[in-house]
Amino acid sequence: MKRETATRIVALVLALMMVVGVIPAIIGLFK
């Protein structure tokens, strides 16, 4: 496994966590 691939996977996981954290906040604002 290359270091570039690992870095890319970590970046994707962090992005997913941010999206999952932001979506409920947006829903909360509209309610």
mmCIF entry with sequence, helices, sheets and N, C-alpha, C, O atoms, coordinates in Angstrom:
data_MODEL
# 
_entry.id   MODEL 
# 
_entity.id                         1 
_entity.type                       polymer 
_entity.pdbx_number_of_molecules   1 
# 
_entity_poly.entity_id                      1 
_entity_poly.type                           'polypeptide(L)' 
_entity_poly.nstd_linkage                   no 
_entity_poly.nstd_monomer                   no 
_entity_poly.pdbx_seq_one_letter_code       MKRETATRIVALVLALMMVVGVIPAIIGLFK 
_entity_poly.pdbx_seq_one_letter_code_can   MKRETATRIVALVLALMMVVGVIPAIIGLFK 
_entity_poly.pdbx_strand_id                 A 
# 
loop_
_entity_poly_seq.entity_id 
_entity_poly_seq.num 
_entity_poly_seq.mon_id 
_entity_poly_seq.hetero 
1 1  MET n 
1 2  LYS n 
1 3  ARG n 
1 4  GLU n 
1 5  THR n 
1 6  ALA n 
1 7  THR n 
1 8  ARG n 
1 9  ILE n 
1 10 VAL n 
1 11 ALA n 
1 12 LEU n 
1 13 VAL n 
1 14 LEU n 
1 15 ALA n 
1 16 LEU n 
1 17 MET n 
1 18 MET n 
1 19 VAL n 
1 20 VAL n 
1 21 GLY n 
1 22 VAL n 
1 23 ILE n 
1 24 PRO n 
1 25 ALA n 
1 26 ILE n 
1 27 ILE n 
1 28 GLY n 
1 29 LEU n 
1 30 PHE n 
1 31 LYS n 
# 
_struct_asym.id          A 
_struct_asym.entity_id   1 
# 
_struct_conf.conf_type_id            HELX_P 
_struct_conf.id                      HELX_P1 
_struct_conf.pdbx_PDB_helix_id       AA1 
_struct_conf.beg_label_comp_id       ARG 
_struct_conf.beg_label_asym_id       A 
_struct_conf.beg_label_seq_id        3 
_struct_conf.pdbx_beg_PDB_ins_code   ? 
_struct_conf.end_label_comp_id       PHE 
_struct_conf.end_label_asym_id       A 
_struct_conf.end_label_seq_id        30 
_struct_conf.pdbx_end_PDB_ins_code   ? 
_struct_conf.beg_auth_comp_id        ARG 
_struct_conf.beg_auth_asym_id        A 
_struct_conf.beg_auth_seq_id         3 
_struct_conf.end_auth_comp_id        PHE 
_struct_conf.end_auth_asym_id        A 
_struct_conf.end_auth_seq_id         30 
_struct_conf.pdbx_PDB_helix_class    1 
_struct_conf.details                 ? 
_struct_conf.pdbx_PDB_helix_length   28 
# 
_struct_conf_type.id          HELX_P 
_struct_conf_type.criteria    ? 
_struct_conf_type.reference   ? 
# 
loop_
_atom_site.group_PDB 
_atom_site.id 
_atom_site.type_symbol 
_atom_site.label_atom_id 
_atom_site.label_alt_id 
_atom_site.label_comp_id 
_atom_site.label_asym_id 
_atom_site.label_entity_id 
_atom_site.label_seq_id 
_atom_site.pdbx_PDB_ins_code 
_atom_site.Cartn_x 
_atom_site.Cartn_y 
_atom_site.Cartn_z 
_atom_site.occupancy 
_atom_site.B_iso_or_equiv 
_atom_site.pdbx_formal_charge 
_atom_site.auth_seq_id 
_atom_site.auth_comp_id 
_atom_site.auth_asym_id 
_atom_site.auth_atom_id 
_atom_site.pdbx_PDB_model_num 
ATOM 1   N N  . MET A 1 1  ? 0.851   -1.200 0.000  1.00 0.00 ? 1  MET A N  1 
ATOM 2   C CA . MET A 1 1  ? 0.000   0.000  0.000  1.00 0.00 ? 1  MET A CA 1 
ATOM 3   C C  . MET A 1 1  ? 0.884   1.246  0.000  1.00 0.00 ? 1  MET A C  1 
ATOM 4   O O  . MET A 1 1  ? 1.740   1.419  0.867  1.00 0.00 ? 1  MET A O  1 
ATOM 5   N N  . LYS A 1 2  ? 0.661   2.098  -0.977 1.00 0.00 ? 2  LYS A N  1 
ATOM 6   C CA . LYS A 1 2  ? 1.497   3.291  -1.095 1.00 0.00 ? 2  LYS A CA 1 
ATOM 7   C C  . LYS A 1 2  ? 1.071   4.360  -0.097 1.00 0.00 ? 2  LYS A C  1 
ATOM 8   O O  . LYS A 1 2  ? -0.079  4.401  0.341  1.00 0.00 ? 2  LYS A O  1 
ATOM 9   N N  . ARG A 1 3  ? 2.012   5.218  0.252  1.00 0.00 ? 3  ARG A N  1 
ATOM 10  C CA . ARG A 1 3  ? 1.717   6.295  1.198  1.00 0.00 ? 3  ARG A CA 1 
ATOM 11  C C  . ARG A 1 3  ? 0.691   7.260  0.604  1.00 0.00 ? 3  ARG A C  1 
ATOM 12  O O  . ARG A 1 3  ? -0.161  7.784  1.322  1.00 0.00 ? 3  ARG A O  1 
ATOM 13  N N  . GLU A 1 4  ? 0.773   7.493  -0.705 1.00 0.00 ? 4  GLU A N  1 
ATOM 14  C CA . GLU A 1 4  ? -0.181  8.400  -1.359 1.00 0.00 ? 4  GLU A CA 1 
ATOM 15  C C  . GLU A 1 4  ? -1.604  7.867  -1.231 1.00 0.00 ? 4  GLU A C  1 
ATOM 16  O O  . GLU A 1 4  ? -2.545  8.618  -0.972 1.00 0.00 ? 4  GLU A O  1 
ATOM 17  N N  . THR A 1 5  ? -1.740  6.557  -1.418 1.00 0.00 ? 5  THR A N  1 
ATOM 18  C CA . THR A 1 5  ? -3.065  5.944  -1.316 1.00 0.00 ? 5  THR A CA 1 
ATOM 19  C C  . THR A 1 5  ? -3.605  6.085  0.100  1.00 0.00 ? 5  THR A C  1 
ATOM 20  O O  . THR A 1 5  ? -4.776  6.415  0.291  1.00 0.00 ? 5  THR A O  1 
ATOM 21  N N  . ALA A 1 6  ? -2.755  5.835  1.095  1.00 0.00 ? 6  ALA A N  1 
ATOM 22  C CA . ALA A 1 6  ? -3.178  5.941  2.490  1.00 0.00 ? 6  ALA A CA 1 
ATOM 23  C C  . ALA A 1 6  ? -3.613  7.369  2.797  1.00 0.00 ? 6  ALA A C  1 
ATOM 24  O O  . ALA A 1 6  ? -4.631  7.588  3.454  1.00 0.00 ? 6  ALA A O  1 
ATOM 25  N N  . THR A 1 7  ? -2.836  8.339  2.319  1.00 0.00 ? 7  THR A N  1 
ATOM 26  C CA . THR A 1 7  ? -3.180  9.744  2.562  1.00 0.00 ? 7  THR A CA 1 
ATOM 27  C C  . THR A 1 7  ? -4.519  10.074 1.928  1.00 0.00 ? 7  THR A C  1 
ATOM 28  O O  . THR A 1 7  ? -5.331  10.793 2.510  1.00 0.00 ? 7  THR A O  1 
ATOM 29  N N  . ARG A 1 8  ? -4.746  9.547  0.737  1.00 0.00 ? 8  ARG A N  1 
ATOM 30  C CA . ARG A 1 8  ? -6.007  9.815  0.029  1.00 0.00 ? 8  ARG A CA 1 
ATOM 31  C C  . ARG A 1 8  ? -7.182  9.216  0.796  1.00 0.00 ? 8  ARG A C  1 
ATOM 32  O O  . ARG A 1 8  ? -8.235  9.843  0.911  1.00 0.00 ? 8  ARG A O  1 
ATOM 33  N N  . ILE A 1 9  ? -7.004  7.998  1.325  1.00 0.00 ? 9  ILE A N  1 
ATOM 34  C CA . ILE A 1 9  ? -8.072  7.342  2.084  1.00 0.00 ? 9  ILE A CA 1 
ATOM 35  C C  . ILE A 1 9  ? -8.377  8.142  3.349  1.00 0.00 ? 9  ILE A C  1 
ATOM 36  O O  . ILE A 1 9  ? -9.541  8.354  3.689  1.00 0.00 ? 9  ILE A O  1 
ATOM 37  N N  . VAL A 1 10 ? -7.334  8.582  4.041  1.00 0.00 ? 10 VAL A N  1 
ATOM 38  C CA . VAL A 1 10 ? -7.532  9.375  5.259  1.00 0.00 ? 10 VAL A CA 1 
ATOM 39  C C  . VAL A 1 10 ? -8.287  10.654 4.929  1.00 0.00 ? 10 VAL A C  1 
ATOM 40  O O  . VAL A 1 10 ? -9.190  11.050 5.665  1.00 0.00 ? 10 VAL A O  1 
ATOM 41  N N  . ALA A 1 11 ? -7.923  11.302 3.823  1.00 0.00 ? 11 ALA A N  1 
ATOM 42  C CA . ALA A 1 11 ? -8.595  12.539 3.420  1.00 0.00 ? 11 ALA A CA 1 
ATOM 43  C C  . ALA A 1 11 ? -10.067 12.268 3.130  1.00 0.00 ? 11 ALA A C  1 
ATOM 44  O O  . ALA A 1 11 ? -10.929 13.064 3.504  1.00 0.00 ? 11 ALA A O  1 
ATOM 45  N N  . LEU A 1 12 ? -10.360 11.158 2.472  1.00 0.00 ? 12 LEU A N  1 
ATOM 46  C CA . LEU A 1 12 ? -11.754 10.810 2.171  1.00 0.00 ? 12 LEU A CA 1 
ATOM 47  C C  . LEU A 1 12 ? -12.540 10.569 3.455  1.00 0.00 ? 12 LEU A C  1 
ATOM 48  O O  . LEU A 1 12 ? -13.677 11.022 3.584  1.00 0.00 ? 12 LEU A O  1 
ATOM 49  N N  . VAL A 1 13 ? -11.934 9.853  4.407  1.00 0.00 ? 13 VAL A N  1 
ATOM 50  C CA . VAL A 1 13 ? -12.611 9.576  5.680  1.00 0.00 ? 13 VAL A CA 1 
ATOM 51  C C  . VAL A 1 13 ? -12.900 10.881 6.416  1.00 0.00 ? 13 VAL A C  1 
ATOM 52  O O  . VAL A 1 13 ? -13.999 11.073 6.937  1.00 0.00 ? 13 VAL A O  1 
ATOM 53  N N  . LEU A 1 14 ? -11.916 11.779 6.459  1.00 0.00 ? 14 LEU A N  1 
ATOM 54  C CA . LEU A 1 14 ? -12.116 13.067 7.132  1.00 0.00 ? 14 LEU A CA 1 
ATOM 55  C C  . LEU A 1 14 ? -13.220 13.862 6.446  1.00 0.00 ? 14 LEU A C  1 
ATOM 56  O O  . LEU A 1 14 ? -14.043 14.491 7.111  1.00 0.00 ? 14 LEU A O  1 
ATOM 57  N N  . ALA A 1 15 ? -13.237 13.834 5.119  1.00 0.00 ? 15 ALA A N  1 
ATOM 58  C CA . ALA A 1 15 ? -14.273 14.553 4.372  1.00 0.00 ? 15 ALA A CA 1 
ATOM 59  C C  . ALA A 1 15 ? -15.649 13.975 4.691  1.00 0.00 ? 15 ALA A C  1 
ATOM 60  O O  . ALA A 1 15 ? -16.605 14.725 4.890  1.00 0.00 ? 15 ALA A O  1 
ATOM 61  N N  . LEU A 1 16 ? -15.753 12.653 4.740  1.00 0.00 ? 16 LEU A N  1 
ATOM 62  C CA . LEU A 1 16 ? -17.036 12.018 5.064  1.00 0.00 ? 16 LEU A CA 1 
ATOM 63  C C  . LEU A 1 16 ? -17.487 12.403 6.465  1.00 0.00 ? 16 LEU A C  1 
ATOM 64  O O  . LEU A 1 16 ? -18.664 12.691 6.681  1.00 0.00 ? 16 LEU A O  1 
ATOM 65  N N  . MET A 1 17 ? -16.549 12.411 7.428  1.00 0.00 ? 17 MET A N  1 
ATOM 66  C CA . MET A 1 17 ? -16.891 12.789 8.804  1.00 0.00 ? 17 MET A CA 1 
ATOM 67  C C  . MET A 1 17 ? -17.388 14.228 8.846  1.00 0.00 ? 17 MET A C  1 
ATOM 68  O O  . MET A 1 17 ? -18.342 14.535 9.561  1.00 0.00 ? 17 MET A O  1 
ATOM 69  N N  . MET A 1 18 ? -16.746 15.112 8.084  1.00 0.00 ? 18 MET A N  1 
ATOM 70  C CA . MET A 1 18 ? -17.169 16.516 8.057  1.00 0.00 ? 18 MET A CA 1 
ATOM 71  C C  . MET A 1 18 ? -18.571 16.631 7.478  1.00 0.00 ? 18 MET A C  1 
ATOM 72  O O  . MET A 1 18 ? -19.404 17.365 8.008  1.00 0.00 ? 18 MET A O  1 
ATOM 73  N N  . VAL A 1 19 ? -18.838 15.904 6.384  1.00 0.00 ? 19 VAL A N  1 
ATOM 74  C CA . VAL A 1 19 ? -20.168 15.939 5.753  1.00 0.00 ? 19 VAL A CA 1 
ATOM 75  C C  . VAL A 1 19 ? -21.223 15.426 6.730  1.00 0.00 ? 19 VAL A C  1 
ATOM 76  O O  . VAL A 1 19 ? -22.285 16.029 6.884  1.00 0.00 ? 19 VAL A O  1 
ATOM 77  N N  . VAL A 1 20 ? -20.919 14.305 7.388  1.00 0.00 ? 20 VAL A N  1 
ATOM 78  C CA . VAL A 1 20 ? -21.863 13.718 8.346  1.00 0.00 ? 20 VAL A CA 1 
ATOM 79  C C  . VAL A 1 20 ? -22.120 14.688 9.498  1.00 0.00 ? 20 VAL A C  1 
ATOM 80  O O  . VAL A 1 20 ? -23.228 14.736 10.032 1.00 0.00 ? 20 VAL A O  1 
ATOM 81  N N  . GLY A 1 21 ? -21.105 15.458 9.880  1.00 0.00 ? 21 GLY A N  1 
ATOM 82  C CA . GLY A 1 21 ? -21.265 16.420 10.972 1.00 0.00 ? 21 GLY A CA 1 
ATOM 83  C C  . GLY A 1 21 ? -22.010 17.666 10.530 1.00 0.00 ? 21 GLY A C  1 
ATOM 84  O O  . GLY A 1 21 ? -22.730 18.276 11.321 1.00 0.00 ? 21 GLY A O  1 
ATOM 85  N N  . VAL A 1 22 ? -21.840 18.052 9.257  1.00 0.00 ? 22 VAL A N  1 
ATOM 86  C CA . VAL A 1 22 ? -22.461 19.286 8.756  1.00 0.00 ? 22 VAL A CA 1 
ATOM 87  C C  . VAL A 1 22 ? -23.939 19.088 8.433  1.00 0.00 ? 22 VAL A C  1 
ATOM 88  O O  . VAL A 1 22 ? -24.747 19.983 8.681  1.00 0.00 ? 22 VAL A O  1 
ATOM 89  N N  . ILE A 1 23 ? -24.305 17.935 7.888  1.00 0.00 ? 23 ILE A N  1 
ATOM 90  C CA . ILE A 1 23 ? -25.697 17.694 7.474  1.00 0.00 ? 23 ILE A CA 1 
ATOM 91  C C  . ILE A 1 23 ? -26.683 17.905 8.630  1.00 0.00 ? 23 ILE A C  1 
ATOM 92  O O  . ILE A 1 23 ? -27.663 18.626 8.444  1.00 0.00 ? 23 ILE A O  1 
ATOM 93  N N  . PRO A 1 24 ? -26.475 17.315 9.810  1.00 0.00 ? 24 PRO A N  1 
ATOM 94  C CA . PRO A 1 24 ? -27.424 17.540 10.915 1.00 0.00 ? 24 PRO A CA 1 
ATOM 95  C C  . PRO A 1 24 ? -27.485 19.010 11.318 1.00 0.00 ? 24 PRO A C  1 
ATOM 96  O O  . PRO A 1 24 ? -28.545 19.496 11.713 1.00 0.00 ? 24 PRO A O  1 
ATOM 97  N N  . ALA A 1 25 ? -26.368 19.722 11.225 1.00 0.00 ? 25 ALA A N  1 
ATOM 98  C CA . ALA A 1 25 ? -26.350 21.148 11.572 1.00 0.00 ? 25 ALA A CA 1 
ATOM 99  C C  . ALA A 1 25 ? -27.223 21.928 10.597 1.00 0.00 ? 25 ALA A C  1 
ATOM 100 O O  . ALA A 1 25 ? -27.979 22.809 11.007 1.00 0.00 ? 25 ALA A O  1 
ATOM 101 N N  . ILE A 1 26 ? -27.122 21.609 9.310  1.00 0.00 ? 26 ILE A N  1 
ATOM 102 C CA . ILE A 1 26 ? -27.940 22.290 8.296  1.00 0.00 ? 26 ILE A CA 1 
ATOM 103 C C  . ILE A 1 26 ? -29.416 21.977 8.531  1.00 0.00 ? 26 ILE A C  1 
ATOM 104 O O  . ILE A 1 26 ? -30.262 22.868 8.464  1.00 0.00 ? 26 ILE A O  1 
ATOM 105 N N  . ILE A 1 27 ? -29.719 20.711 8.805  1.00 0.00 ? 27 ILE A N  1 
ATOM 106 C CA . ILE A 1 27 ? -31.112 20.318 9.066  1.00 0.00 ? 27 ILE A CA 1 
ATOM 107 C C  . ILE A 1 27 ? -31.624 21.062 10.298 1.00 0.00 ? 27 ILE A C  1 
ATOM 108 O O  . ILE A 1 27 ? -32.767 21.517 10.325 1.00 0.00 ? 27 ILE A O  1 
ATOM 109 N N  . GLY A 1 28 ? -30.773 21.181 11.316 1.00 0.00 ? 28 GLY A N  1 
ATOM 110 C CA . GLY A 1 28 ? -31.164 21.888 12.538 1.00 0.00 ? 28 GLY A CA 1 
ATOM 111 C C  . GLY A 1 28 ? -31.466 23.354 12.265 1.00 0.00 ? 28 GLY A C  1 
ATOM 112 O O  . GLY A 1 28 ? -32.368 23.924 12.879 1.00 0.00 ? 28 GLY A O  1 
ATOM 113 N N  . LEU A 1 29 ? -30.724 23.968 11.351 1.00 0.00 ? 29 LEU A N  1 
ATOM 114 C CA . LEU A 1 29 ? -30.955 25.381 11.031 1.00 0.00 ? 29 LEU A CA 1 
ATOM 115 C C  . LEU A 1 29 ? -32.310 25.574 10.354 1.00 0.00 ? 29 LEU A C  1 
ATOM 116 O O  . LEU A 1 29 ? -32.991 26.571 10.594 1.00 0.00 ? 29 LEU A O  1 
ATOM 117 N N  . PHE A 1 30 ? -32.699 24.623 9.512  1.00 0.00 ? 30 PHE A N  1 
ATOM 118 C CA . PHE A 1 30 ? -33.959 24.765 8.774  1.00 0.00 ? 30 PHE A CA 1 
ATOM 119 C C  . PHE A 1 30 ? -35.176 24.446 9.637  1.00 0.00 ? 30 PHE A C  1 
ATOM 120 O O  . PHE A 1 30 ? -36.285 24.887 9.335  1.00 0.00 ? 30 PHE A O  1 
ATOM 121 N N  . LYS A 1 31 ? -34.973 23.678 10.716 1.00 0.00 ? 31 LYS A N  1 
ATOM 122 C CA . LYS A 1 31 ? -36.124 23.321 11.561 1.00 0.00 ? 31 LYS A CA 1 
ATOM 123 C C  . LYS A 1 31 ? -36.523 24.473 12.470 1.00 0.00 ? 31 LYS A C  1 
ATOM 124 O O  . LYS A 1 31 ? -37.470 24.346 13.247 1.00 0.00 ? 31 LYS A O  1 
# 
